[in-house]
Amino acid sequence: LQLMQSFIDALKVNPNGLKQSNLSEIGANNKLEDMAVVINYLIKIKRIKAWAKGNSLGDPLFRIIEEEKFEKIKDLKDAEVQIYEIIEDSGAQGIWIREIKLQLGNAIHTNQVQKHLTVLQQKNLIKKITAVSSKSRKHYILSEFTPAATVTGGPWYTDGEFDGDFVFELEEILKNYIESTKGTASSPHFSAPDLLHK
């Protein structure tokens, strides 16, 4: 337990991660086999993550998973975590389900992807959004993220549909305000197309 806590503490003060070649200092008084057991256990419970891809020296990098994220993913299946992190990486833009499948490659059967997405939605970890550029496509974003206006259309759209009523009401408010402040009948006239370019 002491070795495990020492490893976690070392990762916390090194947010960019620690390479395997640097771990000897942490486990100086322990066998490498003991460190391997600790690392494998922490990866299994999703407390840390290891990156080995693209490292020509065969020196894996280990990073701590932040406490907030750890609490969210600790009970998820590995496939669900993988999908969650793909959606997380997409940020406020969200990601199309087809892109998720492409990034997964053959790691998860395509028929299982939707099931895992449903689980993540039920756990309120992700949400589905409608992109104005492609209303028929299913896009996903983390629940705590606010979709980018470029995706949803901003305040002029509701659930992917142009909100003509809202624009009309805004137009009336602006007209009334201009007329009340200038008191002339020649006040500028705003129309829905004009407002969309403001």
N, C-alpha and C positions, 0 to 999 in steps of 0.2 A: 504493500500500500504506500509506503514511503517513496519508493521508486516511481510509482505511478503519479503521486502528487508532485514530485519533483519535476517530472516530465511535463505535466500539465502547466505548472508554474512557469517553467522555462518557455513553453509555447506562448503563454499569455504575454510575456514580456518581449516576445519576438513575433509580432502579428504577421510579418511577412513569411514566417515559417522557419523551420530548422532542417538542415540537410542531415541525412543519416550519418555522414562523416563527422558531424558536430556533436553527435549524441554520446560519444565516449566520455565526454566531460561529465555528463549527467549521471551516467552509470559507471563512473570510475571504479567504484567499489563493488560492482555487481557484474555478474556474468552477462555476456552478450545475449545468451539464451533468455535470461530474465527480462532484458529490455525488449526482446522480440515478442515475448508473451504479453507484456504490457501494451506494446504498440498494436498487436493484433486484437487485443481485447478492446482497446479504445476505438479502433476502427469499427469493430463489430457493433459496439453500442452507439456509434455515430458521434462520438465526442471529438474525434479528430479526423482529418482527411489526408490521404497520401497522394502525391503526384509523382509519377515515375516517367510519364510519357515525355518524349522529346529530350530526355536527359541522357546524353551519349556516354556519360561517365558512370551510369548506373548508380547514381546517388540520389535516391528518392527525397522529396521534400515533404515535410509534415507540417500541417497547420491546425491550430485549434479551431473548433467550430464555436462561434459565439453562443453565449448562454441562451439568449432569446431564441435563436434559430434552433439550437439543440433541443429546447423544450418542445418546439413545434414538430421536429422530425424524428425524435427518438423512438417513437412507437410505429413509425412508418416502415413499410417493406422497402427493400433496397431499390426496387423498380420505381416506387412512388417517390423516393428521395431523388432519384435520377431525374424524373420528370419535373419535380418541384424545382430543382436547381436550374433546369433548362428555362423554365418559365421565369424564375428569379433573375436570370441573366438577361432576359429580354427587357427588363425594366418597365418604364411607363408605356412603352410601345406595345407591350404584349406580344404574343406569338401565335401564329396560325397552327392548328393541329397538324397540318401536313408538315410544317417545318419541324415540329416536335418529333414526328416520326422519322424525318430525314436525319435529324441529329442523333436519334437513338440507333439508327442503322438496324442491325440485326440483334441488338442487345435485348430488345423486348418485342415479342410478337405484336404485329400491328393491331390484331383484334383485342389485345389486352390493354392497349394504350387508353382507350376510352373508359374502360373499367377503372383504371388507376386514376384517371382524371376525375371521374365521378366520386371516388373516395376522397380525393383532395378537396373537392367542392363541398362534400358533406362535412368534412372537418373544418370548413371555412378557412382553408389555407390559400385557395385560389378562387377566382371568379371568372365568369364568362362575360365578354364584352362584345359589342357590335361595332365593327369598323365601317365607317360610311363608304369607304372605297370598295368594300366587298361584303355586303350584308349577309350573304349566304354562307360565308366562311366562319367557322368557330374560332374565335381568338380567346386566349386566356392570359390572365395577369394575376399577380399576387394580390390577395384580398386587401392588404394595407396600402397598395399603390393606387394612385389616382391616374386613370388613363390619360395619355397625352391628347391635347386638343386636336392634333393632326390625325389622330385615330378616330375619335368620337365625333369630330366636327365642332367641338366646343359648345357654347351655350345655344347655338342656333339649331342644334339637333337633340332629339330625345329618342333614346333606344334606336339610334341609327336613322331616324326619320326626320326630315326637315320640319322644324316646329314653326309653322306659319302663324299660328295663333299667338305664340310668344313674340314673334317679330312684329306682328300687327299691333299688339298691346304696347310694345316698346316704342313703336313709331308714333302712336297716339300720345304717349307720355311726353316724348320729345317735342312733338308739335305743340302740345298744350303749354309746355314749359317755355318754349321760344316765344309763343304768342303772349304769354303772361309777363315775360320779362321785357320784351321789346314793344309790345302793344301795337303792332302793325299787322296789316293783313298780308304784307309782302314778305313775311317770315319765310325762311328756306323750307322747302318741302322735302321730307325724307321718305324714301320708299324702301321696301324690303331689300331690293338689290343694292341700294345705297348703303344700308346698314351693314350688309354683309362685307362691305369693303372698308368699314370704319376700323 
